[in-house]
């Protein structure tokens, strides 16, 4: 296949090429030292001044496509820590609007994101505990979020990032997050949302192809709307929505953020 004049192709070593598909945010299979080495190699290739990743602090000229070493894609993965746009948005929120970096906390993360967990496990003020259905880096226990074998009122804070849209009984998962939080504790929840409509779900849709057509991805069972707030409040949470559209354009351009990642900041009341 001929390349256009003036372009070049970067040849990766054969072994690296075989491993590159393991570098997606979900499903890392490499030993952590090797994974970090590959991420650093990729990050050096992407060095620049156009964007800053708040999750790792690297400055890059572009973002990387999913599962690749050197292919670019707009507003995609940080070449150094593999954060997506949603993770960069959340990190900025955590820095500016929570006590996560200032106080001793016990933190629960559901389905840990590597761009987060690599930092959280190194933070001396955090007692970090992560649960997932599969074993992968930084997972503390194999556990279903709808039935966690964790004592009530165990955590000061919780993260649940793009998980609930894949859970059939999402209200039970929300209830579990509420249960394991201490009174006064908070949970940061994000899901794909369309704030101009109500949640759309149909239990009759079980085929993967039909789910992708209806909900955007084969693993999703709904598209949330503005009434997600009602579901969370029914579980006892007090909810504040931090809308992506309220993030200044300058901030979105600097950190490579999308304009559709809303944050649902949920607090368990001190009483009740």
Steps between C-alpha positions, in 0.01 A plus 500: 500500500653832389545783744431860417807711416655666801370244751687229684407190693653418836594133517455349846700198612317177428459411867363845582254475213367173641455657843347832400139377511547427869548869574133591511358642820302182572668166476872561559676163501864610515720500811492853642873575447471406132175692465659812649800465269275485194295796618815709552624400153171610347490822702845606380381462142201726576687770693379851423330809642147492364336302784565426866377184670401584859508132598874458440625855428648424156485753217419350161440612143211256444309211653533133407243272341364208702723195518783651294851627554536791260173566318332831588137568581330819612407525871592136558756327725787678675816340357662485845232377744226387259239735646196569287341844474251400771781409740675833445172679566444302821855557624460876467169480688658292777782753535280808508178386668575215741717422802666201329848654499483684831369256762555140611228299323395146430421490129303236310528479122270276296665358186825694555639713221877464464556873455343544845614191687868549413479832686261405780711204612795737548313770695590473871174659616281235333397156609422377149277201429383399152245238396427346164362184342840410353856499630713782358745763628419646841179298553476425873213251483280326245155628585163584345401860571136392540595271792823618660630299795611819673384627836263794499644849554852391406612771257531878495479522121420287195554519125271325253597607149302370201381185674129538578397506133611135477311378809144373461406566864666840521289614796639215707855609410418858598360372829820306568713809439282690745523219757881471504553876528534658841242766591635820345693303240475561127485305176600633160297331227518543124309325224413581137215749527264703290381775729223616265294182546409222741686172535436255220516129577325189374557165680371320190812605309758231579677446168843664489447652156162640598640638824774679313242648267269606785745601773827577322704195609434128511563481876263786585143443615379861504575862415453720805314828495448783746289271720815320617492756779163358611636144512796605711283705736264205544796313648551779754769709330505875474608571144672790328558487126816658362417557133768462236360798314597720796869416467673800337607451139857594592510214753354250253757594237796489740421158645328334204152470651170413337188712531268216607653349815274597790593421859244391760641585841304307762521551876368272774334723760644503852167375634235274355 
